[in-house]
Amino acid sequence: MNDAALIHDVLTGERTIAVVGYSTDPSRPSNSVSRYLRGQGFRIIPVNPRRGRR
């Protein structure tokens, strides 16, 4: 399999995306991008690197 075919398979076959830097604040871009992708049928895994830090 060549690189272009592999990239195509990954981008068209996967339906789960981790959004790094996700924010619950609706004014943040990560929130609107996640909402859009969810509306397109993707499963979103929110990743917030600040969560859990002290």
mmCIF entry with sequence, helices, sheets and N, C-alpha, C, O atoms, coordinates in Angstrom:
data_MODEL
# 
_entry.id   MODEL 
# 
_entity.id                         1 
_entity.type                       polymer 
_entity.pdbx_number_of_molecules   1 
# 
_entity_poly.entity_id                      1 
_entity_poly.type                           'polypeptide(L)' 
_entity_poly.nstd_linkage                   no 
_entity_poly.nstd_monomer                   no 
_entity_poly.pdbx_seq_one_letter_code       MNDAALIHDVLTGERTIAVVGYSTDPSRPSNSVSRYLRGQGFRIIPVNPRRGRR 
_entity_poly.pdbx_seq_one_letter_code_can   MNDAALIHDVLTGERTIAVVGYSTDPSRPSNSVSRYLRGQGFRIIPVNPRRGRR 
_entity_poly.pdbx_strand_id                 A 
# 
loop_
_entity_poly_seq.entity_id 
_entity_poly_seq.num 
_entity_poly_seq.mon_id 
_entity_poly_seq.hetero 
1 1  MET n 
1 2  ASN n 
1 3  ASP n 
1 4  ALA n 
1 5  ALA n 
1 6  LEU n 
1 7  ILE n 
1 8  HIS n 
1 9  ASP n 
1 10 VAL n 
1 11 LEU n 
1 12 THR n 
1 13 GLY n 
1 14 GLU n 
1 15 ARG n 
1 16 THR n 
1 17 ILE n 
1 18 ALA n 
1 19 VAL n 
1 20 VAL n 
1 21 GLY n 
1 22 TYR n 
1 23 SER n 
1 24 THR n 
1 25 ASP n 
1 26 PRO n 
1 27 SER n 
1 28 ARG n 
1 29 PRO n 
1 30 SER n 
1 31 ASN n 
1 32 SER n 
1 33 VAL n 
1 34 SER n 
1 35 ARG n 
1 36 TYR n 
1 37 LEU n 
1 38 ARG n 
1 39 GLY n 
1 40 GLN n 
1 41 GLY n 
1 42 PHE n 
1 43 ARG n 
1 44 ILE n 
1 45 ILE n 
1 46 PRO n 
1 47 VAL n 
1 48 ASN n 
1 49 PRO n 
1 50 ARG n 
1 51 ARG n 
1 52 GLY n 
1 53 ARG n 
1 54 ARG n 
# 
_struct_asym.id          A 
_struct_asym.entity_id   1 
# 
loop_
_struct_conf.conf_type_id 
_struct_conf.id 
_struct_conf.pdbx_PDB_helix_id 
_struct_conf.beg_label_comp_id 
_struct_conf.beg_label_asym_id 
_struct_conf.beg_label_seq_id 
_struct_conf.pdbx_beg_PDB_ins_code 
_struct_conf.end_label_comp_id 
_struct_conf.end_label_asym_id 
_struct_conf.end_label_seq_id 
_struct_conf.pdbx_end_PDB_ins_code 
_struct_conf.beg_auth_comp_id 
_struct_conf.beg_auth_asym_id 
_struct_conf.beg_auth_seq_id 
_struct_conf.end_auth_comp_id 
_struct_conf.end_auth_asym_id 
_struct_conf.end_auth_seq_id 
_struct_conf.pdbx_PDB_helix_class 
_struct_conf.details 
_struct_conf.pdbx_PDB_helix_length 
HELX_P HELX_P1 AA1 ASP A 3  ? GLY A 13 ? ASP A 3  GLY A 13 1 ? 11 
HELX_P HELX_P2 AA2 PRO A 29 ? GLY A 39 ? PRO A 29 GLY A 39 1 ? 11 
# 
_struct_conf_type.id          HELX_P 
_struct_conf_type.criteria    ? 
_struct_conf_type.reference   ? 
# 
_struct_sheet.id               AA1 
_struct_sheet.type             ? 
_struct_sheet.number_strands   2 
_struct_sheet.details          ? 
# 
_struct_sheet_order.sheet_id     AA1 
_struct_sheet_order.range_id_1   1 
_struct_sheet_order.range_id_2   2 
_struct_sheet_order.offset       ? 
_struct_sheet_order.sense        parallel 
# 
loop_
_struct_sheet_range.sheet_id 
_struct_sheet_range.id 
_struct_sheet_range.beg_label_comp_id 
_struct_sheet_range.beg_label_asym_id 
_struct_sheet_range.beg_label_seq_id 
_struct_sheet_range.pdbx_beg_PDB_ins_code 
_struct_sheet_range.end_label_comp_id 
_struct_sheet_range.end_label_asym_id 
_struct_sheet_range.end_label_seq_id 
_struct_sheet_range.pdbx_end_PDB_ins_code 
_struct_sheet_range.beg_auth_comp_id 
_struct_sheet_range.beg_auth_asym_id 
_struct_sheet_range.beg_auth_seq_id 
_struct_sheet_range.end_auth_comp_id 
_struct_sheet_range.end_auth_asym_id 
_struct_sheet_range.end_auth_seq_id 
AA1 1 THR A 16 ? VAL A 20 ? THR A 16 VAL A 20 
AA1 2 ARG A 43 ? VAL A 47 ? ARG A 43 VAL A 47 
# 
loop_
_atom_site.group_PDB 
_atom_site.id 
_atom_site.type_symbol 
_atom_site.label_atom_id 
_atom_site.label_alt_id 
_atom_site.label_comp_id 
_atom_site.label_asym_id 
_atom_site.label_entity_id 
_atom_site.label_seq_id 
_atom_site.pdbx_PDB_ins_code 
_atom_site.Cartn_x 
_atom_site.Cartn_y 
_atom_site.Cartn_z 
_atom_site.occupancy 
_atom_site.B_iso_or_equiv 
_atom_site.pdbx_formal_charge 
_atom_site.auth_seq_id 
_atom_site.auth_comp_id 
_atom_site.auth_asym_id 
_atom_site.auth_atom_id 
_atom_site.pdbx_PDB_model_num 
ATOM 1   N N  . MET A 1 1  ? 0.852   -1.179 0.000  1.00 0.00 ? 1  MET A N  1 
ATOM 2   C CA . MET A 1 1  ? 0.000   0.000  0.000  1.00 0.00 ? 1  MET A CA 1 
ATOM 3   C C  . MET A 1 1  ? 0.893   1.235  0.000  1.00 0.00 ? 1  MET A C  1 
ATOM 4   O O  . MET A 1 1  ? 1.847   1.313  0.774  1.00 0.00 ? 1  MET A O  1 
ATOM 5   N N  . ASN A 1 2  ? 0.589   2.192  -0.859 1.00 0.00 ? 2  ASN A N  1 
ATOM 6   C CA . ASN A 1 2  ? 1.405   3.400  -0.897 1.00 0.00 ? 2  ASN A CA 1 
ATOM 7   C C  . ASN A 1 2  ? 0.902   4.409  0.137  1.00 0.00 ? 2  ASN A C  1 
ATOM 8   O O  . ASN A 1 2  ? -0.153  4.217  0.740  1.00 0.00 ? 2  ASN A O  1 
ATOM 9   N N  . ASP A 1 3  ? 1.663   5.479  0.334  1.00 0.00 ? 3  ASP A N  1 
ATOM 10  C CA . ASP A 1 3  ? 1.320   6.467  1.361  1.00 0.00 ? 3  ASP A CA 1 
ATOM 11  C C  . ASP A 1 3  ? -0.025  7.127  1.101  1.00 0.00 ? 3  ASP A C  1 
ATOM 12  O O  . ASP A 1 3  ? -0.798  7.326  2.038  1.00 0.00 ? 3  ASP A O  1 
ATOM 13  N N  . ALA A 1 4  ? -0.319  7.469  -0.135 1.00 0.00 ? 4  ALA A N  1 
ATOM 14  C CA . ALA A 1 4  ? -1.588  8.130  -0.449 1.00 0.00 ? 4  ALA A CA 1 
ATOM 15  C C  . ALA A 1 4  ? -2.774  7.226  -0.127 1.00 0.00 ? 4  ALA A C  1 
ATOM 16  O O  . ALA A 1 4  ? -3.789  7.691  0.391  1.00 0.00 ? 4  ALA A O  1 
ATOM 17  N N  . ALA A 1 5  ? -2.649  5.958  -0.429 1.00 0.00 ? 5  ALA A N  1 
ATOM 18  C CA . ALA A 1 5  ? -3.728  5.015  -0.142 1.00 0.00 ? 5  ALA A CA 1 
ATOM 19  C C  . ALA A 1 5  ? -3.912  4.840  1.358  1.00 0.00 ? 5  ALA A C  1 
ATOM 20  O O  . ALA A 1 5  ? -5.042  4.760  1.840  1.00 0.00 ? 5  ALA A O  1 
ATOM 21  N N  . LEU A 1 6  ? -2.828  4.781  2.087  1.00 0.00 ? 6  LEU A N  1 
ATOM 22  C CA . LEU A 1 6  ? -2.898  4.652  3.545  1.00 0.00 ? 6  LEU A CA 1 
ATOM 23  C C  . LEU A 1 6  ? -3.574  5.871  4.162  1.00 0.00 ? 6  LEU A C  1 
ATOM 24  O O  . LEU A 1 6  ? -4.444  5.736  5.022  1.00 0.00 ? 6  LEU A O  1 
ATOM 25  N N  . ILE A 1 7  ? -3.176  7.053  3.724  1.00 0.00 ? 7  ILE A N  1 
ATOM 26  C CA . ILE A 1 7  ? -3.776  8.293  4.232  1.00 0.00 ? 7  ILE A CA 1 
ATOM 27  C C  . ILE A 1 7  ? -5.270  8.315  3.921  1.00 0.00 ? 7  ILE A C  1 
ATOM 28  O O  . ILE A 1 7  ? -6.078  8.672  4.779  1.00 0.00 ? 7  ILE A O  1 
ATOM 29  N N  . HIS A 1 8  ? -5.634  7.943  2.721  1.00 0.00 ? 8  HIS A N  1 
ATOM 30  C CA . HIS A 1 8  ? -7.045  7.911  2.337  1.00 0.00 ? 8  HIS A CA 1 
ATOM 31  C C  . HIS A 1 8  ? -7.827  6.953  3.225  1.00 0.00 ? 8  HIS A C  1 
ATOM 32  O O  . HIS A 1 8  ? -8.913  7.290  3.698  1.00 0.00 ? 8  HIS A O  1 
ATOM 33  N N  . ASP A 1 9  ? -7.283  5.764  3.453  1.00 0.00 ? 9  ASP A N  1 
ATOM 34  C CA . ASP A 1 9  ? -7.957  4.773  4.281  1.00 0.00 ? 9  ASP A CA 1 
ATOM 35  C C  . ASP A 1 9  ? -8.146  5.264  5.716  1.00 0.00 ? 9  ASP A C  1 
ATOM 36  O O  . ASP A 1 9  ? -9.201  5.054  6.314  1.00 0.00 ? 9  ASP A O  1 
ATOM 37  N N  . VAL A 1 10 ? -7.135  5.910  6.256  1.00 0.00 ? 10 VAL A N  1 
ATOM 38  C CA . VAL A 1 10 ? -7.225  6.415  7.626  1.00 0.00 ? 10 VAL A CA 1 
ATOM 39  C C  . VAL A 1 10 ? -8.268  7.526  7.719  1.00 0.00 ? 10 VAL A C  1 
ATOM 40  O O  . VAL A 1 10 ? -9.089  7.537  8.636  1.00 0.00 ? 10 VAL A O  1 
ATOM 41  N N  . LEU A 1 11 ? -8.234  8.454  6.776  1.00 0.00 ? 11 LEU A N  1 
ATOM 42  C CA . LEU A 1 11 ? -9.138  9.598  6.839  1.00 0.00 ? 11 LEU A CA 1 
ATOM 43  C C  . LEU A 1 11 ? -10.586 9.252  6.515  1.00 0.00 ? 11 LEU A C  1 
ATOM 44  O O  . LEU A 1 11 ? -11.495 9.939  6.979  1.00 0.00 ? 11 LEU A O  1 
ATOM 45  N N  . THR A 1 12 ? -10.814 8.235  5.752  1.00 0.00 ? 12 THR A N  1 
ATOM 46  C CA . THR A 1 12 ? -12.193 7.877  5.400  1.00 0.00 ? 12 THR A CA 1 
ATOM 47  C C  . THR A 1 12 ? -12.738 6.731  6.234  1.00 0.00 ? 12 THR A C  1 
ATOM 48  O O  . THR A 1 12 ? -13.953 6.536  6.285  1.00 0.00 ? 12 THR A O  1 
ATOM 49  N N  . GLY A 1 13 ? -11.882 5.977  6.881  1.00 0.00 ? 13 GLY A N  1 
ATOM 50  C CA . GLY A 1 13 ? -12.340 4.804  7.622  1.00 0.00 ? 13 GLY A CA 1 
ATOM 51  C C  . GLY A 1 13 ? -12.576 5.036  9.096  1.00 0.00 ? 13 GLY A C  1 
ATOM 52  O O  . GLY A 1 13 ? -13.417 4.366  9.696  1.00 0.00 ? 13 GLY A O  1 
ATOM 53  N N  . GLU A 1 14 ? -11.867 5.955  9.687  1.00 0.00 ? 14 GLU A N  1 
ATOM 54  C CA . GLU A 1 14 ? -11.993 6.179  11.125 1.00 0.00 ? 14 GLU A CA 1 
ATOM 55  C C  . GLU A 1 14 ? -13.128 7.144  11.422 1.00 0.00 ? 14 GLU A C  1 
ATOM 56  O O  . GLU A 1 14 ? -13.337 8.106  10.683 1.00 0.00 ? 14 GLU A O  1 
ATOM 57  N N  . ARG A 1 15 ? -13.854 6.896  12.487 1.00 0.00 ? 15 ARG A N  1 
ATOM 58  C CA . ARG A 1 15 ? -14.961 7.757  12.875 1.00 0.00 ? 15 ARG A CA 1 
ATOM 59  C C  . ARG A 1 15 ? -14.795 8.266  14.313 1.00 0.00 ? 15 ARG A C  1 
ATOM 60  O O  . ARG A 1 15 ? -15.741 8.790  14.900 1.00 0.00 ? 15 ARG A O  1 
ATOM 61  N N  . THR A 1 16 ? -13.603 8.112  14.871 1.00 0.00 ? 16 THR A N  1 
ATOM 62  C CA . THR A 1 16 ? -13.310 8.598  16.221 1.00 0.00 ? 16 THR A CA 1 
ATOM 63  C C  . THR A 1 16 ? -12.135 9.555  16.143 1.00 0.00 ? 16 THR A C  1 
ATOM 64  O O  . THR A 1 16 ? -11.106 9.245  15.542 1.00 0.00 ? 16 THR A O  1 
ATOM 65  N N  . ILE A 1 17 ? -12.299 10.733 16.762 1.00 0.00 ? 17 ILE A N  1 
ATOM 66  C CA . ILE A 1 17 ? -11.257 11.753 16.733 1.00 0.00 ? 17 ILE A CA 1 
ATOM 67  C C  . ILE A 1 17 ? -11.042 12.279 18.147 1.00 0.00 ? 17 ILE A C  1 
ATOM 68  O O  . ILE A 1 17 ? -12.003 12.596 18.848 1.00 0.00 ? 17 ILE A O  1 
ATOM 69  N N  . ALA A 1 18 ? -9.776  12.371 18.567 1.00 0.00 ? 18 ALA A N  1 
ATOM 70  C CA . ALA A 1 18 ? -9.434  13.002 19.844 1.00 0.00 ? 18 ALA A CA 1 
ATOM 71  C C  . ALA A 1 18 ? -9.159  14.477 19.565 1.00 0.00 ? 18 ALA A C  1 
ATOM 72  O O  . ALA A 1 18 ? -8.333  14.814 18.717 1.00 0.00 ? 18 ALA A O  1 
ATOM 73  N N  . VAL A 1 19 ? -9.860  15.352 20.289 1.00 0.00 ? 19 VAL A N  1 
ATOM 74  C CA . VAL A 1 19 ? -9.663  16.789 20.131 1.00 0.00 ? 19 VAL A CA 1 
ATOM 75  C C  . VAL A 1 19 ? -8.798  17.263 21.291 1.00 0.00 ? 19 VAL A C  1 
ATOM 76  O O  . VAL A 1 19 ? -9.274  17.409 22.417 1.00 0.00 ? 19 VAL A O  1 
ATOM 77  N N  . VAL A 1 20 ? -7.520  17.501 21.001 1.00 0.00 ? 20 VAL A N  1 
ATOM 78  C CA . VAL A 1 20 ? -6.566  17.925 22.020 1.00 0.00 ? 20 VAL A CA 1 
ATOM 79  C C  . VAL A 1 20 ? -6.766  19.412 22.295 1.00 0.00 ? 20 VAL A C  1 
ATOM 80  O O  . VAL A 1 20 ? -6.791  20.227 21.373 1.00 0.00 ? 20 VAL A O  1 
ATOM 81  N N  . GLY A 1 21 ? -6.907  19.753 23.577 1.00 0.00 ? 21 GLY A N  1 
ATOM 82  C CA . GLY A 1 21 ? -7.143  21.140 23.960 1.00 0.00 ? 21 GLY A CA 1 
ATOM 83  C C  . GLY A 1 21 ? -8.619  21.481 23.988 1.00 0.00 ? 21 GLY A C  1 
ATOM 84  O O  . GLY A 1 21 ? -8.988  22.655 23.964 1.00 0.00 ? 21 GLY A O  1 
ATOM 85  N N  . TYR A 1 22 ? -9.470  20.456 24.038 1.00 0.00 ? 22 TYR A N  1 
ATOM 86  C CA . TYR A 1 22 ? -10.912 20.653 24.047 1.00 0.00 ? 22 TYR A CA 1 
ATOM 87  C C  . TYR A 1 22 ? -11.332 21.537 25.220 1.00 0.00 ? 22 TYR A C  1 
ATOM 88  O O  . TYR A 1 22 ? -10.812 21.414 26.329 1.00 0.00 ? 22 TYR A O  1 
ATOM 89  N N  . SER A 1 23 ? -12.280 22.427 24.949 1.00 0.00 ? 23 SER A N  1 
ATOM 90  C CA . SER A 1 23 ? -12.816 23.310 25.978 1.00 0.00 ? 23 SER A CA 1 
ATOM 91  C C  . SER A 1 23 ? -14.332 23.194 25.996 1.00 0.00 ? 23 SER A C  1 
ATOM 92  O O  . SER A 1 23 ? -14.956 23.062 24.943 1.00 0.00 ? 23 SER A O  1 
ATOM 93  N N  . THR A 1 24 ? -14.926 23.241 27.174 1.00 0.00 ? 24 THR A N  1 
ATOM 94  C CA . THR A 1 24 ? -16.384 23.237 27.291 1.00 0.00 ? 24 THR A CA 1 
ATOM 95  C C  . THR A 1 24 ? -16.967 24.626 27.044 1.00 0.00 ? 24 THR A C  1 
ATOM 96  O O  . THR A 1 24 ? -18.185 24.781 26.964 1.00 0.00 ? 24 THR A O  1 
ATOM 97  N N  . ASP A 1 25 ? -16.112 25.630 26.925 1.00 0.00 ? 25 ASP A N  1 
ATOM 98  C CA . ASP A 1 25 ? -16.535 27.001 26.654 1.00 0.00 ? 25 ASP A CA 1 
ATOM 99  C C  . ASP A 1 25 ? -16.981 27.096 25.192 1.00 0.00 ? 25 ASP A C  1 
ATOM 100 O O  . ASP A 1 25 ? -16.173 26.898 24.285 1.00 0.00 ? 25 ASP A O  1 
ATOM 101 N N  . PRO A 1 26 ? -18.273 27.402 24.958 1.00 0.00 ? 26 PRO A N  1 
ATOM 102 C CA . PRO A 1 26 ? -18.778 27.449 23.587 1.00 0.00 ? 26 PRO A CA 1 
ATOM 103 C C  . PRO A 1 26 ? -18.114 28.494 22.684 1.00 0.00 ? 26 PRO A C  1 
ATOM 104 O O  . PRO A 1 26 ? -18.225 28.406 21.461 1.00 0.00 ? 26 PRO A O  1 
ATOM 105 N N  . SER A 1 27 ? -17.437 29.467 23.260 1.00 0.00 ? 27 SER A N  1 
ATOM 106 C CA . SER A 1 27 ? -16.784 30.491 22.435 1.00 0.00 ? 27 SER A CA 1 
ATOM 107 C C  . SER A 1 27 ? -15.402 30.046 21.935 1.00 0.00 ? 27 SER A C  1 
ATOM 108 O O  . SER A 1 27 ? -14.796 30.726 21.108 1.00 0.00 ? 27 SER A O  1 
ATOM 109 N N  . ARG A 1 28 ? -14.911 28.921 22.431 1.00 0.00 ? 28 ARG A N  1 
ATOM 110 C CA . ARG A 1 28 ? -13.591 28.435 22.023 1.00 0.00 ? 28 ARG A CA 1 
ATOM 111 C C  . ARG A 1 28 ? -13.687 27.618 20.736 1.00 0.00 ? 28 ARG A C  1 
ATOM 112 O O  . ARG A 1 28 ? -14.639 26.858 20.555 1.00 0.00 ? 28 ARG A O  1 
ATOM 113 N N  . PRO A 1 29 ? -12.713 27.768 19.846 1.00 0.00 ? 29 PRO A N  1 
ATOM 114 C CA . PRO A 1 29 ? -12.739 27.034 18.571 1.00 0.00 ? 29 PRO A CA 1 
ATOM 115 C C  . PRO A 1 29 ? -12.805 25.515 18.739 1.00 0.00 ? 29 PRO A C  1 
ATOM 116 O O  . PRO A 1 29 ? -13.466 24.838 17.952 1.00 0.00 ? 29 PRO A O  1 
ATOM 117 N N  . SER A 1 30 ? -12.138 24.981 19.742 1.00 0.00 ? 30 SER A N  1 
ATOM 118 C CA . SER A 1 30 ? -12.152 23.525 19.916 1.00 0.00 ? 30 SER A CA 1 
ATOM 119 C C  . SER A 1 30 ? -13.560 23.014 20.187 1.00 0.00 ? 30 SER A C  1 
ATOM 120 O O  . SER A 1 30 ? -13.899 21.894 19.805 1.00 0.00 ? 30 SER A O  1 
ATOM 121 N N  . ASN A 1 31 ? -14.369 23.818 20.834 1.00 0.00 ? 31 ASN A N  1 
ATOM 122 C CA . ASN A 1 31 ? -15.741 23.430 21.121 1.00 0.00 ? 31 ASN A CA 1 
ATOM 123 C C  . ASN A 1 31 ? -16.564 23.407 19.835 1.00 0.00 ? 31 ASN A C  1 
ATOM 124 O O  . ASN A 1 31 ? -17.295 22.448 19.585 1.00 0.00 ? 31 ASN A O  1 
ATOM 125 N N  . SER A 1 32 ? -16.454 24.447 19.023 1.00 0.00 ? 32 SER A N  1 
ATOM 126 C CA . SER A 1 32 ? -17.253 24.489 17.793 1.00 0.00 ? 32 SER A CA 1 
ATOM 127 C C  . SER A 1 32 ? -16.792 23.429 16.787 1.00 0.00 ? 32 SER A C  1 
ATOM 128 O O  . SER A 1 32 ? -17.615 22.853 16.074 1.00 0.00 ? 32 SER A O  1 
ATOM 129 N N  . VAL A 1 33 ? -15.495 23.172 16.726 1.00 0.00 ? 33 VAL A N  1 
ATOM 130 C CA . VAL A 1 33 ? -14.981 22.118 15.834 1.00 0.00 ? 33 VAL A CA 1 
ATOM 131 C C  . VAL A 1 33 ? -15.522 20.763 16.285 1.00 0.00 ? 33 VAL A C  1 
ATOM 132 O O  . VAL A 1 33 ? -15.950 19.955 15.461 1.00 0.00 ? 33 VAL A O  1 
ATOM 133 N N  . SER A 1 34 ? -15.501 20.520 17.584 1.00 0.00 ? 34 SER A N  1 
ATOM 134 C CA . SER A 1 34 ? -16.013 19.252 18.115 1.00 0.00 ? 34 SER A CA 1 
ATOM 135 C C  . SER A 1 34 ? -17.497 19.088 17.825 1.00 0.00 ? 34 SER A C  1 
ATOM 136 O O  . SER A 1 34 ? -17.944 18.005 17.449 1.00 0.00 ? 34 SER A O  1 
ATOM 137 N N  . ARG A 1 35 ? -18.267 20.172 18.002 1.00 0.00 ? 35 ARG A N  1 
ATOM 138 C CA . ARG A 1 35 ? -19.703 20.132 17.713 1.00 0.00 ? 35 ARG A CA 1 
ATOM 139 C C  . ARG A 1 35 ? -19.949 19.816 16.239 1.00 0.00 ? 35 ARG A C  1 
ATOM 140 O O  . ARG A 1 35 ? -20.818 19.009 15.908 1.00 0.00 ? 35 ARG A O  1 
ATOM 141 N N  . TYR A 1 36 ? -19.184 20.454 15.361 1.00 0.00 ? 36 TYR A N  1 
ATOM 142 C CA . TYR A 1 36 ? -19.328 20.203 13.925 1.00 0.00 ? 36 TYR A CA 1 
ATOM 143 C C  . TYR A 1 36 ? -19.026 18.739 13.599 1.00 0.00 ? 36 TYR A C  1 
ATOM 144 O O  . TYR A 1 36 ? -19.810 18.071 12.924 1.00 0.00 ? 36 TYR A O  1 
ATOM 145 N N  . LEU A 1 37 ? -17.891 18.252 14.082 1.00 0.00 ? 37 LEU A N  1 
ATOM 146 C CA . LEU A 1 37 ? -17.507 16.868 13.788 1.00 0.00 ? 37 LEU A CA 1 
ATOM 147 C C  . LEU A 1 37 ? -18.522 15.873 14.337 1.00 0.00 ? 37 LEU A C  1 
ATOM 148 O O  . LEU A 1 37 ? -18.845 14.884 13.679 1.00 0.00 ? 37 LEU A O  1 
ATOM 149 N N  . ARG A 1 38 ? -19.024 16.132 15.538 1.00 0.00 ? 38 ARG A N  1 
ATOM 150 C CA . ARG A 1 38 ? -20.046 15.262 16.125 1.00 0.00 ? 38 ARG A CA 1 
ATOM 151 C C  . ARG A 1 38 ? -21.287 15.252 15.227 1.00 0.00 ? 38 ARG A C  1 
ATOM 152 O O  . ARG A 1 38 ? -21.896 14.203 15.018 1.00 0.00 ? 38 ARG A O  1 
ATOM 153 N N  . GLY A 1 39 ? -21.656 16.414 14.700 1.00 0.00 ? 39 GLY A N  1 
ATOM 154 C CA . GLY A 1 39 ? -22.791 16.511 13.794 1.00 0.00 ? 39 GLY A CA 1 
ATOM 155 C C  . GLY A 1 39 ? -22.577 15.763 12.487 1.00 0.00 ? 39 GLY A C  1 
ATOM 156 O O  . GLY A 1 39 ? -23.540 15.384 11.821 1.00 0.00 ? 39 GLY A O  1 
ATOM 157 N N  . GLN A 1 40 ? -21.324 15.550 12.119 1.00 0.00 ? 40 GLN A N  1 
ATOM 158 C CA . GLN A 1 40 ? -20.981 14.802 10.903 1.00 0.00 ? 40 GLN A CA 1 
ATOM 159 C C  . GLN A 1 40 ? -20.866 13.300 11.169 1.00 0.00 ? 40 GLN A C  1 
ATOM 160 O O  . GLN A 1 40 ? -20.529 12.531 10.269 1.00 0.00 ? 40 GLN A O  1 
ATOM 161 N N  . GLY A 1 41 ? -21.149 12.886 12.409 1.00 0.00 ? 41 GLY A N  1 
ATOM 162 C CA . GLY A 1 41 ? -21.158 11.456 12.726 1.00 0.00 ? 41 GLY A CA 1 
ATOM 163 C C  . GLY A 1 41 ? -19.893 10.934 13.377 1.00 0.00 ? 41 GLY A C  1 
ATOM 164 O O  . GLY A 1 41 ? -19.743 9.724  13.544 1.00 0.00 ? 41 GLY A O  1 
ATOM 165 N N  . PHE A 1 42 ? -18.976 11.823 13.751 1.00 0.00 ? 42 PHE A N  1 
ATOM 166 C CA . PHE A 1 42 ? -17.750 11.382 14.405 1.00 0.00 ? 42 PHE A CA 1 
ATOM 167 C C  . PHE A 1 42 ? -17.962 11.226 15.905 1.00 0.00 ? 42 PHE A C  1 
ATOM 168 O O  . PHE A 1 42 ? -18.763 11.945 16.503 1.00 0.00 ? 42 PHE A O  1 
ATOM 169 N N  . ARG A 1 43 ? -17.258 10.307 16.498 1.00 0.00 ? 43 ARG A N  1 
ATOM 170 C CA . ARG A 1 43 ? -17.200 10.163 17.952 1.00 0.00 ? 43 ARG A CA 1 
ATOM 171 C C  . ARG A 1 43 ? -16.029 11.018 18.407 1.00 0.00 ? 43 ARG A C  1 
ATOM 172 O O  . ARG A 1 43 ? -14.918 10.863 17.900 1.00 0.00 ? 43 ARG A O  1 
ATOM 173 N N  . ILE A 1 44 ? -16.259 11.913 19.353 1.00 0.00 ? 44 ILE A N  1 
ATOM 174 C CA . ILE A 1 44 ? -15.226 12.828 19.821 1.00 0.00 ? 44 ILE A CA 1 
ATOM 175 C C  . ILE A 1 44 ? -14.731 12.391 21.190 1.00 0.00 ? 44 ILE A C  1 
ATOM 176 O O  . ILE A 1 44 ? -15.524 12.107 22.089 1.00 0.00 ? 44 ILE A O  1 
ATOM 177 N N  . ILE A 1 45 ? -13.413 12.340 21.339 1.00 0.00 ? 45 ILE A N  1 
ATOM 178 C CA . ILE A 1 45 ? -12.799 12.089 22.638 1.00 0.00 ? 45 ILE A CA 1 
ATOM 179 C C  . ILE A 1 45 ? -12.121 13.392 23.051 1.00 0.00 ? 45 ILE A C  1 
ATOM 180 O O  . ILE A 1 45 ? -11.083 13.755 22.499 1.00 0.00 ? 45 ILE A O  1 
ATOM 181 N N  . PRO A 1 46 ? -12.712 14.107 24.034 1.00 0.00 ? 46 PRO A N  1 
ATOM 182 C CA . PRO A 1 46 ? -12.118 15.374 24.448 1.00 0.00 ? 46 PRO A CA 1 
ATOM 183 C C  . PRO A 1 46 ? -10.852 15.151 25.270 1.00 0.00 ? 46 PRO A C  1 
ATOM 184 O O  . PRO A 1 46 ? -10.843 14.336 26.193 1.00 0.00 ? 46 PRO A O  1 
ATOM 185 N N  . VAL A 1 47 ? -9.792  15.870 24.936 1.00 0.00 ? 47 VAL A N  1 
ATOM 186 C CA . VAL A 1 47 ? -8.527  15.790 25.658 1.00 0.00 ? 47 VAL A CA 1 
ATOM 187 C C  . VAL A 1 47 ? -8.188  17.209 26.105 1.00 0.00 ? 47 VAL A C  1 
ATOM 188 O O  . VAL A 1 47 ? -7.966  18.099 25.284 1.00 0.00 ? 47 VAL A O  1 
ATOM 189 N N  . ASN A 1 48 ? -8.154  17.397 27.407 1.00 0.00 ? 48 ASN A N  1 
ATOM 190 C CA . ASN A 1 48 ? -7.831  18.711 27.950 1.00 0.00 ? 48 ASN A CA 1 
ATOM 191 C C  . ASN A 1 48 ? -6.587  18.564 28.810 1.00 0.00 ? 48 ASN A C  1 
ATOM 192 O O  . ASN A 1 48 ? -6.675  18.036 29.919 1.00 0.00 ? 48 ASN A O  1 
ATOM 193 N N  . PRO A 1 49 ? -5.444  19.008 28.340 1.00 0.00 ? 49 PRO A N  1 
ATOM 194 C CA . PRO A 1 49 ? -4.190  18.792 29.071 1.00 0.00 ? 49 PRO A CA 1 
ATOM 195 C C  . PRO A 1 49 ? -4.136  19.482 30.438 1.00 0.00 ? 49 PRO A C  1 
ATOM 196 O O  . PRO A 1 49 ? -3.331  19.091 31.283 1.00 0.00 ? 49 PRO A O  1 
ATOM 197 N N  . ARG A 1 50 ? -4.963  20.486 30.672 1.00 0.00 ? 50 ARG A N  1 
ATOM 198 C CA . ARG A 1 50 ? -4.957  21.167 31.966 1.00 0.00 ? 50 ARG A CA 1 
ATOM 199 C C  . ARG A 1 50 ? -5.732  20.408 33.032 1.00 0.00 ? 50 ARG A C  1 
ATOM 200 O O  . ARG A 1 50 ? -5.472  20.556 34.226 1.00 0.00 ? 50 ARG A O  1 
ATOM 201 N N  . ARG A 1 51 ? -6.681  19.599 32.596 1.00 0.00 ? 51 ARG A N  1 
ATOM 202 C CA . ARG A 1 51 ? -7.495  18.844 33.547 1.00 0.00 ? 51 ARG A CA 1 
ATOM 203 C C  . ARG A 1 51 ? -6.609  17.894 34.346 1.00 0.00 ? 51 ARG A C  1 
ATOM 204 O O  . ARG A 1 51 ? -5.813  17.154 33.768 1.00 0.00 ? 51 ARG A O  1 
ATOM 205 N N  . GLY A 1 52 ? -6.741  17.909 35.649 1.00 0.00 ? 52 GLY A N  1 
ATOM 206 C CA . GLY A 1 52 ? -5.972  17.011 36.497 1.00 0.00 ? 52 GLY A CA 1 
ATOM 207 C C  . GLY A 1 52 ? -4.658  17.613 36.992 1.00 0.00 ? 52 GLY A C  1 
ATOM 208 O O  . GLY A 1 52 ? -4.009  17.030 37.860 1.00 0.00 ? 52 GLY A O  1 
ATOM 209 N N  . ARG A 1 53 ? -4.259  18.754 36.466 1.00 0.00 ? 53 ARG A N  1 
ATOM 210 C CA . ARG A 1 53 ? -3.027  19.398 36.940 1.00 0.00 ? 53 ARG A CA 1 
ATOM 211 C C  . ARG A 1 53 ? -3.307  20.173 38.210 1.00 0.00 ? 53 ARG A C  1 
ATOM 212 O O  . ARG A 1 53 ? -4.430  20.613 38.455 1.00 0.00 ? 53 ARG A O  1 
ATOM 213 N N  . ARG A 1 54 ? -2.281  20.329 39.003 1.00 0.00 ? 54 ARG A N  1 
ATOM 214 C CA . ARG A 1 54 ? -2.411  21.101 40.234 1.00 0.00 ? 54 ARG A CA 1 
ATOM 215 C C  . ARG A 1 54 ? -1.535  22.298 40.180 1.00 0.00 ? 54 ARG A C  1 
ATOM 216 O O  . ARG A 1 54 ? -1.502  23.082 41.129 1.00 0.00 ? 54 ARG A O  1 
# 
